[in-house]
Amino acid sequence: MAFQLIALYHHPESVAAFDKHYDETHTPLAARMPGLRSYTTMRPVSVGGERPAYHLIAVLTFDDQQAFNAAMAGAEGRAAVADLANFAAGGVTMLTGPGGAAT
């Protein structure tokens, strides 16, 4: 069963600086993790005039938990985690677990 990491990025102080670093530096780091099956992002938009709860949501999918664990323990995973301090000062909530099929 697929295993996912979901990163919920809180609103940054500087949207432009966050987006530039995320797109130009962090995404290429994370995308190089071995065993990564898919990597999608979404920048939520306002619905009904209310500010979305998060600035950016990233979903990384691996074949299974073993592939996820190996990727996170490897050089690429460690580099991606270390890079969070360079741009995610607003905070990030990470969730991991098995990803089920859509119904």
Contacts in CASP RR format, 6 or more apart in sequence:
PFRMAT RR
TARGET T0000
AUTHOR 0000-0000-0000
METHOD contacts of the structure
MODEL  1
MAFQLIALYHHPESVAAFDKHYDETHTPLAARMPGLRSYTTMRPVSVGGE
RPAYHLIAVLTFDDQQAFNAAMAGAEGRAAVADLANFAAGGVTMLTGPGG
AAT
1 64 0 8 1.000
1 98 0 8 1.000
1 99 0 8 1.000
1 100 0 8 1.000
2 37 0 8 1.000
2 61 0 8 1.000
2 62 0 8 1.000
2 63 0 8 1.000
2 64 0 8 1.000
2 98 0 8 1.000
2 99 0 8 1.000
2 100 0 8 1.000
3 61 0 8 1.000
3 62 0 8 1.000
3 63 0 8 1.000
3 64 0 8 1.000
3 65 0 8 1.000
3 67 0 8 1.000
3 68 0 8 1.000
3 96 0 8 1.000
3 97 0 8 1.000
3 98 0 8 1.000
3 99 0 8 1.000
4 59 0 8 1.000
4 60 0 8 1.000
4 61 0 8 1.000
4 62 0 8 1.000
4 96 0 8 1.000
4 97 0 8 1.000
4 98 0 8 1.000
4 99 0 8 1.000
5 58 0 8 1.000
5 59 0 8 1.000
5 60 0 8 1.000
5 62 0 8 1.000
5 68 0 8 1.000
5 94 0 8 1.000
5 95 0 8 1.000
5 96 0 8 1.000
5 97 0 8 1.000
6 57 0 8 1.000
6 58 0 8 1.000
6 59 0 8 1.000
6 60 0 8 1.000
6 94 0 8 1.000
6 95 0 8 1.000
6 96 0 8 1.000
7 56 0 8 1.000
7 57 0 8 1.000
7 58 0 8 1.000
7 59 0 8 1.000
7 60 0 8 1.000
7 92 0 8 1.000
7 93 0 8 1.000
7 94 0 8 1.000
8 53 0 8 1.000
8 54 0 8 1.000
8 57 0 8 1.000
8 92 0 8 1.000
8 93 0 8 1.000
8 94 0 8 1.000
8 95 0 8 1.000
9 18 0 8 1.000
9 22 0 8 1.000
9 54 0 8 1.000
9 55 0 8 1.000
9 56 0 8 1.000
9 57 0 8 1.000
9 58 0 8 1.000
9 88 0 8 1.000
9 90 0 8 1.000
9 91 0 8 1.000
9 92 0 8 1.000
10 54 0 8 1.000
10 55 0 8 1.000
10 88 0 8 1.000
10 90 0 8 1.000
10 91 0 8 1.000
10 92 0 8 1.000
10 93 0 8 1.000
11 51 0 8 1.000
11 54 0 8 1.000
11 55 0 8 1.000
11 90 0 8 1.000
12 18 0 8 1.000
12 55 0 8 1.000
12 87 0 8 1.000
12 88 0 8 1.000
12 89 0 8 1.000
12 90 0 8 1.000
13 89 0 8 1.000
13 90 0 8 1.000
15 55 0 8 1.000
17 87 0 8 1.000
18 55 0 8 1.000
18 56 0 8 1.000
18 87 0 8 1.000
18 88 0 8 1.000
21 86 0 8 1.000
21 87 0 8 1.000
22 56 0 8 1.000
22 87 0 8 1.000
25 83 0 8 1.000
25 86 0 8 1.000
25 87 0 8 1.000
26 80 0 8 1.000
26 83 0 8 1.000
26 84 0 8 1.000
26 86 0 8 1.000
26 87 0 8 1.000
27 39 0 8 1.000
27 41 0 8 1.000
29 76 0 8 1.000
29 77 0 8 1.000
29 79 0 8 1.000
29 80 0 8 1.000
29 83 0 8 1.000
30 36 0 8 1.000
30 39 0 8 1.000
30 58 0 8 1.000
30 60 0 8 1.000
30 76 0 8 1.000
30 77 0 8 1.000
30 80 0 8 1.000
31 39 0 8 1.000
32 76 0 8 1.000
33 60 0 8 1.000
33 71 0 8 1.000
33 72 0 8 1.000
33 74 0 8 1.000
33 76 0 8 1.000
33 77 0 8 1.000
33 80 0 8 1.000
34 67 0 8 1.000
34 70 0 8 1.000
34 71 0 8 1.000
34 74 0 8 1.000
34 76 0 8 1.000
35 62 0 8 1.000
35 63 0 8 1.000
35 67 0 8 1.000
35 70 0 8 1.000
35 71 0 8 1.000
36 60 0 8 1.000
36 61 0 8 1.000
36 62 0 8 1.000
36 71 0 8 1.000
37 61 0 8 1.000
37 62 0 8 1.000
37 63 0 8 1.000
38 59 0 8 1.000
38 60 0 8 1.000
38 61 0 8 1.000
39 58 0 8 1.000
39 59 0 8 1.000
39 60 0 8 1.000
39 61 0 8 1.000
40 58 0 8 1.000
40 59 0 8 1.000
41 56 0 8 1.000
41 57 0 8 1.000
41 58 0 8 1.000
41 59 0 8 1.000
42 56 0 8 1.000
42 57 0 8 1.000
43 55 0 8 1.000
43 56 0 8 1.000
43 57 0 8 1.000
44 52 0 8 1.000
44 53 0 8 1.000
44 54 0 8 1.000
44 55 0 8 1.000
44 56 0 8 1.000
44 57 0 8 1.000
45 52 0 8 1.000
46 52 0 8 1.000
61 99 0 8 1.000
62 68 0 8 1.000
62 71 0 8 1.000
65 97 0 8 1.000
65 98 0 8 1.000
68 96 0 8 1.000
71 77 0 8 1.000
72 78 0 8 1.000
72 81 0 8 1.000
84 92 0 8 1.000
END
